[in-house]
Amino acid sequence: MRRVPGTIAIAAAALVTLISLPAQQAASPKLEVLQVRPNFYMIAGAGGNVGFQVGEDGVVVVDSGSASNADAVVAAIKKVTTKPIRYLINTSADPDHVGGNAAVAKAGQTLFTQGGGAGIAADFLGGGASILSVEQVLTRMSGPSGQPSPFPVAAWPTETFNQPRKYMYLNGEGIEVFHQPAAHADGDAIVFFRRSDVVVAGDVFDTTRFPVIDVAKGGSIRGEIAALQKLVDTAIPSVPIVSREEGTLIIPGHGRLCDQLDVVEYRDMVTIIRDRIRDLMKQGLSLEQIKAASPARGYTRRYGSDTGSWTTNDFVEAVYRSMTEKMP
Ligand SMILES: [Zn+2]
C-alpha cells in the first residue's frame, strides 16, 4: 500500500512535464543540435541545415536557416559557446539558408574592429559578423536595380568572391569555400573545414529529395553532378578499416549527416537518371513523353514526390531543360 502515494507522485510529476512541454515548444522551434566533432556542430530543423565551428577566434557559421527560426539558431549557438560569431558563410541565396542572416550577423562581432582595409565592412554592419558568399548570392539577395530587394540590407553578404576557391584560416584550421557554378543555382558554395574534416554541402546535396535544380536561377544538371563529384573528391571514407566509422562528414542542405559513401550513392542516382533522360531525348521523345517514361524509376520511393514544391516531374523537367539549353 505504501507504494501508492509514490506512484501518484510520479504520475503527478509526469503530468507536470506533459503540461509544460507544449508551452516550451510554442516558445521556440524545435531545433536539433548535434555535436559532430569536438569543435563542430550541426543544427537541424531551422530550415536548411546549419553548421558551426567553435574555437579561439570565435564562431564560424555556415548558413543561417529560415528567418522565422533565426532567434532560435542564435540561441542554440550561444548555448554551446560564449565566443562571438565572427563569420557567416552562405551556401546559396535560398530563404531557408540565408533567412537568418541578419539576426546571426547582428548577434556576432566582426574580426575587423580596428578599421583599416576591412573597416568599411565593420561600419556597414555596425560591427556584426561578416557574411561571406559567392558574388551571385549578393546579386540575388539585393535584387535587380530599381526593384525592391527581397532581403533587408543587414542580411546581405558583406564579402563576396568570384574565384573557384576562397580560403581562410580560423580556429586552428583551414577553411575552404568552393564555388560550384551552375549547380543547384548560380551561387552555390560548399564549405570544407579541413582539420575538423567536415564539409557543409548546401542544397547541391539534399538527402530528403531529388536535388533541386533551379534552371531559372542558373542551375544545371551538369553543374549539379560536378558539385556532387567535388564532394566525393573532397571527402575520404573510413578505409581500409571500415569498422571505425571515421572519415569525412558531410552535412547536406537538408537531411541527415552523411559520409562519402552516401554522396557516392546520391551522385550515381542523379547520374543514372540524367543518362536515362539523355537517351530518351536522343530518341526524339518530348518532355511529356519522357516524364511518362518514368526516368526516375527505382528512386522515387526514397527521393520522389508527386506533390509539394519539388516533385519528381519538376526534377525530370529541370534535367531536360538544362540539357536542352546546354546540349553538349
Ligand atoms: Zn534548402
Boltz pocket constraint, residues with backbone or C-beta under 6 A from the ligand:
constraints:
  - pocket:
      binder: B
      contacts: [[A, 47], [A, 48], [A, 94], [A, 96], [A, 97], [A, 203], [A, 253], [A, 254]]
      max_distance: 6.0
